Amino acid sequence: MLSLLKKHAYIGIVINFAGGCSSNGVAGELGFLFIGGLVVVATLVFIIEKAKSKGRITPESDSRVNYERGKHLNNYLEQTKGERLTTEQCQTIEENLGLYHWVPEDLKKPWEERILVFLDSFHFTNMLDRNVTEEMRLLVAAEACLLIVNRPMSDYRHLQRIRLWENEIEGMENARGTATRHEVNLSWAYLKKTIGNARDGHNLTIHEFAHVIDFADDGVAQSIPVSRDSCDYEEWKVMVDEEHQRLMKSYESGKNYSIRAYGGYECIKGDKPELFSCATSAFFERGVRLKRECPKVYKALKKFYAIDPATWRK
């Protein structure tokens, strides 16, 4: 679209041209009609551009833009085939990430390729008190890429930025992490404290990036990560409703469960936005137990993520 300056100049040129014809009767009337039409068009363009600047209309809301973004990410992944992390990067992950010691060797190569693409493709913003270090970026990327180790990079096609906070997330003091379709916020203090525990089922990064995947297909977090035209959609819908009831009954009776209680949260619209994320954390960190207690959930996640954590051995 034309910039505002160009639009004003363009309208001025047309007015001058039409003014020269106005003394010629019909030609003058046509000229003024032509001017009126252009003014209307220019006004509409101006309104649209102004709306964009205020965030009412964004490129991210255009499905075509996101399709191209996903295509680019997948193509970039193809270009990184065979590339590996440096020895220092691998050592940083190994020393800090509890899950590292459980990931099978045959997944390490695709995992590292995705980490490299992630680091090059997604923007990390500064925290309140200090800059985001390369170690922070690497550890977040490593856990985020476990989710897609056997899936396409386009799962994160809507993602724009990752924001790390020293302790509390501004405006969300009780939250350790938040996620939308476009942004992830993480408390670095909590992440650093828990990242080494691979078996508590409370993985912050995995939980929040599971939300991003859940949002991706339709912009709604309802614990159904596949689109409505997917052959698996109805199976997911039924499974989520059934599992939500089982989870609530289990905790109401005082029993422990492989999926933590927060997975039972239900929003005012009736959607169950936390079940998929909490189940995903359990899938990666409590695979054997989840498979035993919630076989339908485990089967659905195994098919979706194309991995089998219940078979992973340290």
Buried (B, 14 or more C-beta within 10 A) or exposed (E): EEEEEEBEEEBEEBBEEBEEBBEEEEEBEBBBEBBEEBEEEBEEBBEEBEEEEEEEBEEBEEEEBBEEBBBBBBEBBEEBEEEBBEEEBBEBBEEBBBBBEBBBEEBBBBBBBBBBBBBEBBEBEEBEEEEBEEBBBBBBBBBBBBBBBBBBBBBBBBBBEBBBBEEBBEEEEEBBBBBBBBBBBBBBBBBBEBBEEBBEBBBBBBBBBBBBBBBBBBEEBBBBBBEEEEEBBEBBBEBBBEBBEBBBEBBEEEEEBBBBBBBBBEEEEEBBBBBBBBBBBBBBBBBEBBBEBBEEBBEBBBEBBEBBBBEBEE
